Amino acid sequence: MNVKQIHAMDAKLVVFQVYKNKQKNLTNTMTTLNQFVQKFYGQDTTTHEGKYKYHRRGLLESIPHIRLIRGVIVVRGVDLGVVVDFLNRYNAELWVWDVTLSLEDEKTLTREP
């Protein structure tokens, strides 16, 4: 009988919320929230009425991840510290769980961004 070795990737489900200044008594303004989006997800930007277009790279563009919905991502366990540190800089409320991935999701997280 052949027994296949099962390899479980260490993956984490990260749920987070970054609040505006009136909620949770935090100091995030709309400008800060816009900066968060640019620096976390990346953003396409235009200047001079669309004459110049460029892309601002975000943290998640350098980390393999799966974005499920707004504020919910799956990352490898080795990348969790970088993500949590970034979110803490923006006073994000966050929760982290261990998750078991499907084979397809494991392939997604092992690809280089």
N, C-alpha and C positions, 0 to 999 in steps of 0.2 A: 504494500500500500504506500503510495506517495503522499507525503504530508507537505503541503505548501506552507512556507513560513509567512505568517501574517505580519505586515509592517503597518503600524498605525502612526500616521503623521501627527505630531503635536500641533494641533490647531486650536485657535481661540476665537470665540464669538465675542465681539466687542460692540456694546450698545452704548451710545453716548448722546448727550444733548448739551449744546452750548446755548446759554441763556442770554437774552437781551438784558440791558441794565436794570429794568424795572422788575424783572423776575429774579427770585432767589437772592436779591440784594447783591448782585455781582456788578462789576464795573465794565462789562462788555458793551460797547456802543455799536451802532450799525457799521461804522468804519472798521472797528475791530473784527466784527463778524465777517465782513467782506474780505479782510486780510486773512482770516482763518480759512475761508473757502479757497482763496487763491493758494495759500501755502499748504493746505492739506490735500485738496483734490486737484489743483492746477486749474488754469483758466485761459481761454482764448480771449485776447484783448485787441481792440482796434483803437487807433488814434487818428487825429486829423480827418474826422468824418469818414473813417473807413479806409483811408489812403494807406495806412501802415497796419499790418496785422502781425501779431506775434503771439506766442504761447508762453505763459508763465508755468513752469513745472511745479508740481506739488509733491509733497512727501509720499503720497500713495503711488505716485508714478514710478518711484524707485523701489517699492515694496510689493511683492506679489500679494494680491488680495482679491477677495470677492465682495463686491458691494451688493448687499441684498436690497435694502431700501434706505431712505435718508436716516443717517445715524446708526446704521447697523452694517458692520463689516466682519469678514472672517480673515484672519491673518495667521501666519505660522507662529508657533510659540516663540521662536528665536527673534521675531520682529516685534513682539508684543511690547517690550520695554520702550522702544523708540516711539511707538504709537501712543502709549500711555503718557510718556513724558511730554509729547507734543500736546495732547489733549489737556493735560494738567496746566500747561502754560496759559490756556484759555479758560481756565476754571470750569471745565466741562464736568458734568455729572456723568459717571460712567460705571458700567457693570461688565464683568468678563466671565465667560464660561468656557469650559473645555468642550469641544465638539468632536464628533466622529464624522469623518468626511466620506463621501462616496469616492469611488476610484476616479471619476471624472473631475471632481473638485480637487482631489489631490494633485492631479495633473496640472490643473490651473494654477495651484499654489507653488508648483515646482518650476514653472516657466519663469524665465528671467523677464522682467518688465522691459 
